[in-house]
Structures are given as structure tokens and as C-alpha cells.
Amino acid sequence: MDGLRIDRRTALQLIASTGASMLMRTHMIASASVSALTALDHLLLGVSDLDYGIKWVEERTGVRPAIGGSHPGRGTRNALMALGPKQYLEVIAPDPAQKTFMFQIDVRTLKEPRVITWAAATSDADAVAAGAKAAGVAAIGPSDGSRARPDGKMLKWRSVGILGKLAVGVVDPIPFFIHWAPDTIHPSQDSPRGCELKALRIAHPKPSDVMTLLKAVGIDSDVTTAAEAAIHATLNTPKGVVELR
């Protein structure tokens, strides 16, 4: 799988270093760092109504995201569009069929679609969690997840959440990590194609804090200073270059 890879040997070394300084532990994780563009598994485009979000993306890109399915217990459902090999866009919205809403970002408040956060790929969720904690970074998981596709096939994954406390409004610039099960087809492989992710940029009121935390979990990214947090994704599409944020 493309994206961030931290092997078990590295994770054990990181765990053994817990008595070292934060600087040293962060450096050990960052030694295997990759760019945010390479690490990205998928972008999450939040919207309060899924049908509207699908139409909005299609009008701008010329590609119509396909219904993916619902997330039981989370209160959300999605539609997907490939952005290249092993990368895709997830349009995520409330699921009217579910009575509860437990998603960590309240997309119900959004009047227009917004890039709210992103997921980084990993081939070892346990190592990511161990490495993050060894660097003094709070992490949740690995947690098991699954979703039934419209054709009934199950998608399964494990995820690790990074608690950076850097979310501003509905935008969280710190990704969660996802490890797809070996028997699961990556969503990019059978989602509508035609678009390609060319650039990924982050803006934030505290850019150095964001860069430090990303570095601690193995991701290199320049972060620009801005009054509000934003994730900018540049796409090549059938309708030309499109910027999502």
C-alpha cells in the first residue's frame, strides 16, 4: 500500500526510547517521514446533504462520485471518487436513516461542501499507534471499522486517530491513519475515475504546531499561516484544474 509505512522493528525501537527527550523521539519517527501528498489515502469532503455534495463535485470536476454506503453507529454515509492509484475523495454527509450522529466533525452545520480532514495510509496500524505514543503524541486505536458497499460486499479496515487538538471549526489538519484489510478492495480501484490529486496544502493559525505534530507521526508538510484552518487539494479533472478546500 502506498503511503506511510513504519515497520514493527522501528516501532519497538521507538517504544524502547521512552526515556529519551521529546526531540530525540520525534526525530526517530520522522526519519521515515514522507510527504503529505504521498501519505494521503483519502480526502474527506464534508457536506450536510449527500445528494447536494455529489452534484457539487460533478459540476466542478465532470466526474460524479458513486454512492459508497453508510457507517453504522456513526450517523454518516458517503460517496466516492478516485483521485489516482490508492487515493480517493470521500464525500461524507449525515445519514437520514440513522437516528444518532456520532461523527467527530459535525458536517450537519455545513452550508457548502468543505474539505474537513484527511486519512493517511499505513500498512501497520499497530506500529503507527505505538510510534505515536512513544513520541508523546496521544493516539486512539487501532480501532476496527467496516462498511457494506451497495453490492453487499464488506470493506474492512483498522484506524488510528491522532489527538492533536489543532482542529479549528470543522477543519482538522491532522490525519487519522487507515490500514485496509488484505481482503478488502481499496475504494480507489472501483470508484469513478478521471480526476487526479496533484497537490495538497495546509493552512492554519498555528502552522509550526501543525508541522511539528505531522513530523512526529512521520509526515512532512509545509503549513502556511492563515486566520482559519484549511486543507487545499489541487485536482486535475476533465474540466481542468480544480481547487478543493
WOVENBEL-V375478 format. One record per helix or strand of 3 or more residues. SS is the DSSP state (h for helix, s for strand). FROM is the first residue (numbers start at 0). LEN is the number of residues. If there is no record, write none. Layout:
ss:SS from:FROM len:LEN
ss:SS from:FROM len:LEN
This chain:
ss:h from:7 len:9
ss:h from:21 len:9
ss:h from:35 len:4
ss:s from:39 len:7
ss:h from:49 len:12
ss:s from:65 len:6
ss:s from:75 len:9
ss:s from:86 len:8
ss:h from:106 len:3
ss:s from:113 len:9
ss:h from:124 len:10
ss:s from:138 len:10
ss:s from:153 len:9
ss:s from:175 len:5
ss:h from:186 len:3
ss:s from:195 len:9
ss:h from:206 len:10
ss:s from:222 len:3
ss:s from:229 len:8
ss:s from:239 len:5
